[in-house]
Amino acid sequence: MRLRLVATLALAACGSHTSGSPSDAVGVPADAAQAMPTFDAAFLANLDGNRDRLLATYLAYLQSAPAVTQTNGLSGANLTSVCQLWSALDPSSQDVFRTITHRLNGAVLADGTNALDHITKLYRAVGGQAATASDPGSCGGGEYNRMIMQQDMALHAAMLAANGHKGAAPYDIADIPMGGFWRDSHDLGGPHAPFDLSDECNDGAPRGQTQYFADVTSTLANTALGRQDLETLVDPFAIEMDQDYDCPHNSNPSCDYIYYGSLCAPETSLPGTQIYTEHYGAFEPAWKPTGC
């Protein structure tokens, strides 16, 4: 079986899965390099293995700040295992995690690796605002229906290239559909603060969108994010992702949508999960962490 190199749970460490360490890379300062994780052989290099790995990093992050309760209801003070974490997430948040990780797993870099392989930490996974076991909560909201993570230098470089090349072939990052690709964002609203650069998929319904820092050495990238649940987090390699299921940019996979067509005309009402599956394939809607 093929094993991948994965992030350890320590924040202050040096080294990388590429040759040399992050501090050897051009443009990465020592403090940014120390924020990058070390790697050891542990999880399988597939969708399920990466999902297990990211939830393990999420648990570790929550446990590092046990006094904080995130708006999805998770608190490191009350969690002792990934299974407990997963069970505490409402179905909306679980589907956000499943669909976003599936989309990242289908995003292929020029070297043949998947974008999900290069997501090294998970800091926040949240569905709709006020979501419950029976209610998906809000379909939109600038702080909801998204994940905030850490990317490694390789994915950051690929995101920058895709943005600069505007999705020109050969693609810096391919998307799941045949001929699909990532490019600079065409969102008139611009990047989500405090991030200063945004990429998106050319294919919609839903359209994936990422937010990140263009220059990891900048003052902006090395300042606290100030985002909900992550007000004090400093990570130059932080990356946010959501997926817009309709023309008003609602992002909850558990909501129903009618304005998901390319012309924004009303269509047959469909749940976001069905829209996703019809465009990008099965995201394993019943998936849960290994051993749970």
C-alpha positions as CSV (number, residue, x, y, z in Angstrom):
1,M,0.0,0.0,0.0
2,R,1.2,3.5,-0.9
3,L,1.6,5.7,2.2
4,R,1.8,9.5,2.1
5,L,3.8,11.8,4.2
6,V,1.5,13.7,6.5
7,A,1.6,16.5,8.9
8,T,2.4,16.0,12.5
9,L,0.3,17.8,15.0
10,A,3.0,20.3,16.2
11,L,2.7,23.8,14.9
12,A,6.3,24.9,15.6
13,A,8.4,22.6,13.5
14,C,10.6,22.8,10.4
15,G,11.1,20.6,7.4
16,S,8.8,19.6,4.5
17,H,7.7,16.8,2.3
18,T,9.7,18.3,-0.6
19,S,13.5,18.3,-0.8
20,G,15.0,20.8,1.6
21,S,13.1,22.7,4.3
22,P,10.6,25.6,3.9
23,S,13.3,28.0,5.1
24,D,15.4,27.0,2.1
25,A,12.6,28.1,-0.3
26,V,12.9,31.5,-1.9
27,G,10.6,34.1,-0.3
28,V,9.7,32.1,2.8
29,P,10.9,33.7,6.0
30,A,12.2,31.7,9.0
31,D,9.0,32.4,11.1
32,A,6.8,31.2,8.2
33,A,9.0,28.1,7.8
34,Q,8.6,27.3,11.4
35,A,4.8,27.3,11.0
36,M,5.0,24.6,8.4
37,P,4.7,21.0,9.8
38,T,7.1,18.1,9.7
39,F,5.9,14.8,8.1
40,D,6.0,11.2,8.9
41,A,4.5,8.1,7.2
42,A,1.0,7.4,8.7
43,F,-2.1,7.9,6.5
44,L,-2.9,6.3,3.1
45,A,-2.6,8.7,0.1
46,N,-6.3,8.5,-0.8
47,L,-9.5,10.5,-0.1
48,D,-10.4,8.5,3.0
49,G,-6.8,8.7,4.4
50,N,-6.6,12.4,3.8
51,R,-9.9,13.0,5.5
52,D,-8.9,11.0,8.5
53,R,-5.6,12.9,8.6
54,L,-7.3,16.3,8.5
55,L,-9.8,15.5,11.2
56,A,-6.9,14.4,13.4
57,T,-5.2,17.8,12.9
58,Y,-8.6,19.5,13.6
59,L,-8.9,17.7,16.9
60,A,-5.3,18.6,17.8
61,Y,-6.0,22.3,17.0
62,L,-9.2,22.3,19.1
63,Q,-7.4,20.7,22.0
64,S,-4.7,23.3,21.8
65,A,-7.2,25.9,22.8
66,P,-9.7,24.1,25.0
67,A,-11.3,27.4,26.3
68,V,-12.6,28.2,22.8
69,T,-15.9,26.8,21.6
70,Q,-16.3,27.2,17.8
71,T,-19.6,28.2,16.3
72,N,-20.1,24.7,15.0
73,G,-20.3,23.7,18.7
74,L,-16.9,22.0,18.9
75,S,-14.7,22.5,21.9
76,G,-11.3,20.9,22.6
77,A,-12.3,20.7,26.2
78,N,-14.9,18.2,25.5
79,L,-13.3,16.1,22.7
80,T,-11.0,13.2,23.2
81,S,-11.2,11.4,19.8
82,V,-11.9,12.0,16.1
83,C,-15.0,9.9,16.3
84,Q,-16.4,12.1,19.1
85,L,-15.5,15.2,17.0
86,W,-17.3,13.8,13.9
87,S,-20.4,12.9,15.9
88,A,-20.6,16.4,17.4
89,L,-20.7,18.0,13.9
90,D,-24.2,18.7,12.6
91,P,-25.0,17.1,9.2
92,S,-24.6,20.4,7.3
93,S,-21.0,20.7,8.6
94,Q,-20.3,17.1,7.8
95,D,-21.5,17.6,4.2
96,V,-19.3,20.7,3.9
97,F,-16.3,18.6,4.9
98,R,-17.2,15.7,2.6
99,T,-17.9,17.9,-0.5
100,I,-14.9,20.2,-0.1
101,T,-12.4,17.4,0.6
102,H,-13.8,15.5,-2.4
103,R,-13.4,18.5,-4.7
104,L,-9.9,19.1,-3.5
105,N,-9.1,15.4,-4.0
106,G,-10.2,15.8,-7.6
107,A,-8.0,18.9,-8.1
108,V,-4.8,17.7,-9.8
109,L,-1.6,19.7,-9.8
110,A,0.9,19.6,-12.7
111,D,3.0,17.0,-10.9
112,G,0.1,14.6,-10.7
113,T,-0.6,15.0,-7.0
114,N,-4.0,16.0,-5.6
115,A,-4.6,19.4,-3.9
116,L,-6.0,17.5,-0.9
117,D,-2.5,15.9,-0.4
118,H,-1.2,19.4,0.1
119,I,-3.7,20.5,2.7
120,T,-1.8,20.1,5.9
121,K,-4.2,21.3,8.7
122,L,-7.8,21.9,9.3
123,Y,-8.7,24.8,11.5
124,R,-12.5,25.2,11.0
125,A,-15.3,23.2,9.3
126,V,-18.7,24.7,9.5
127,G,-22.1,24.4,7.8
128,G,-25.0,26.7,8.0
129,Q,-25.5,29.2,10.9
130,A,-27.6,27.7,13.6
131,A,-27.6,24.3,11.9
132,T,-29.0,21.4,13.9
133,A,-29.4,17.7,13.4
134,S,-32.6,18.3,11.4
135,D,-32.1,21.9,10.0
136,P,-29.2,22.8,7.7
137,G,-29.2,26.4,9.0
138,S,-28.3,29.3,6.8
139,C,-27.7,28.6,3.1
140,G,-25.2,31.5,2.9
141,G,-23.2,33.7,5.2
142,G,-19.6,35.0,4.9
143,E,-18.4,32.9,7.9
144,Y,-20.5,29.8,7.3
145,N,-20.5,26.8,4.9
146,R,-16.8,26.7,4.5
147,M,-13.5,25.4,5.7
148,I,-10.3,27.2,6.7
149,M,-7.2,25.1,6.5
150,Q,-3.4,25.3,6.0
151,Q,-1.9,24.6,2.6
152,D,1.7,23.6,1.9
153,M,4.2,25.6,-0.3
154,A,3.5,23.4,-3.3
155,L,-0.2,24.1,-3.4
156,H,0.4,27.7,-2.6
157,A,2.7,27.9,-5.6
158,A,0.2,26.1,-7.8
159,M,-2.6,28.4,-6.7
160,L,-0.4,31.4,-7.6
161,A,0.4,30.0,-11.0
162,A,-3.2,29.2,-11.8
163,N,-4.2,32.7,-10.8
164,G,-1.4,34.3,-12.8
165,H,-1.9,32.2,-15.9
166,K,-5.7,32.7,-15.6
167,G,-6.4,29.0,-16.2
168,A,-4.5,28.8,-19.5
169,A,-3.5,25.3,-20.6
170,P,-1.6,23.3,-19.6
171,Y,-3.5,23.7,-16.4
172,D,-1.6,24.4,-13.2
173,I,-4.5,22.8,-11.3
174,A,-7.1,20.7,-13.1
175,D,-10.6,20.3,-11.8
176,I,-12.8,17.1,-11.7
177,P,-14.8,17.6,-15.0
178,M,-12.9,16.7,-18.1
179,G,-11.2,19.9,-19.3
180,G,-12.0,21.7,-16.0
181,F,-9.5,23.9,-14.3
182,W,-8.7,26.4,-11.6
183,R,-8.0,30.0,-12.4
184,D,-8.1,33.6,-11.0
185,S,-11.4,34.4,-9.4
186,H,-14.0,36.4,-11.4
187,D,-16.0,37.2,-8.3
188,L,-16.7,41.0,-8.3
189,G,-16.6,41.0,-4.5
190,G,-12.9,40.3,-4.5
191,P,-11.0,38.2,-2.0
192,H,-12.5,37.5,1.4
193,A,-10.7,39.6,4.0
194,P,-8.1,39.4,5.3
195,F,-6.9,37.3,2.3
196,D,-5.7,39.2,-0.7
197,L,-6.0,36.7,-3.5
198,S,-8.7,34.3,-4.7
199,D,-8.9,31.4,-7.2
200,E,-11.9,29.6,-8.5
201,C,-13.0,26.7,-10.7
202,N,-14.1,27.5,-14.2
203,D,-17.0,25.1,-13.8
204,G,-20.0,26.0,-11.6
205,A,-22.8,24.3,-9.8
206,P,-21.1,24.4,-7.4
207,R,-18.1,26.6,-8.2
208,G,-15.2,26.0,-5.8
209,Q,-13.5,29.2,-4.6
210,T,-10.3,29.6,-2.5
211,Q,-9.0,32.6,-0.6
212,Y,-5.3,32.9,0.5
213,F,-2.3,35.2,0.9
214,A,-0.4,36.1,-2.3
215,D,2.8,36.8,-0.4
216,V,3.5,34.6,2.6
217,T,6.2,37.0,3.7
218,S,3.9,40.1,3.8
219,T,2.8,41.8,7.0
220,L,-0.8,40.9,6.1
221,A,-0.1,37.2,5.9
222,N,1.7,37.3,9.3
223,T,-1.0,39.1,11.1
224,A,-3.8,37.4,13.0
225,L,-6.7,36.3,10.7
226,G,-9.4,38.0,12.8
227,R,-11.9,35.5,11.3
228,Q,-14.8,34.0,13.3
229,D,-13.4,31.3,15.6
230,L,-9.9,32.0,14.4
231,E,-9.5,35.6,15.6
232,T,-5.9,35.1,16.9
233,L,-4.6,32.5,14.4
234,V,-1.5,33.6,12.5
235,D,-0.7,31.3,9.5
236,P,0.7,32.8,6.3
237,F,-0.3,29.5,4.5
238,A,-3.9,29.7,5.6
239,I,-6.5,28.9,2.9
240,E,-10.2,29.2,2.9
241,M,-12.6,27.3,0.6
242,D,-16.3,27.2,0.0
243,Q,-18.4,26.2,-3.0
244,D,-21.1,28.4,-4.5
245,Y,-24.2,26.3,-5.4
246,D,-26.3,29.1,-6.9
247,C,-26.0,32.5,-8.5
248,P,-26.4,34.4,-5.1
249,H,-23.3,32.4,-3.9
250,N,-25.0,30.3,-1.3
251,S,-22.7,27.6,-0.2
252,N,-24.5,25.1,2.0
253,P,-24.6,21.6,0.4
254,S,-27.6,20.7,2.6
255,C,-29.9,23.5,1.3
256,D,-32.2,23.3,-1.8
257,Y,-31.5,25.5,-4.8
258,I,-33.2,26.7,-8.0
259,Y,-30.8,29.3,-9.4
260,Y,-28.0,26.9,-10.1
261,G,-28.0,27.0,-13.9
262,S,-25.4,28.9,-16.0
263,L,-27.9,31.6,-16.9
264,C,-29.2,32.0,-13.4
265,A,-32.7,31.1,-14.6
266,P,-35.0,29.1,-12.2
267,E,-34.5,25.4,-12.4
268,T,-36.1,22.4,-10.7
269,S,-35.4,22.7,-7.0
270,L,-32.6,20.3,-6.0
271,P,-30.6,19.8,-2.8
272,G,-27.0,21.0,-3.0
273,T,-25.7,17.5,-2.4
274,Q,-27.6,16.2,-5.5
275,I,-26.3,19.2,-7.6
276,Y,-22.8,18.4,-6.5
277,T,-23.1,14.6,-7.3
278,E,-24.5,15.2,-10.8
279,H,-21.6,17.5,-11.7
280,Y,-18.7,16.0,-9.8
281,G,-19.5,12.4,-8.8
282,A,-20.3,10.7,-5.5
283,F,-18.6,12.4,-2.6
284,E,-19.4,9.4,-0.2
285,P,-22.3,11.0,1.5
286,A,-22.3,8.3,4.2
287,W,-18.6,8.6,4.9
288,K,-17.4,8.8,8.4
289,P,-13.9,8.6,9.9
290,T,-12.2,5.2,10.0
291,G,-13.1,3.2,13.0
292,C,-16.1,5.3,13.9
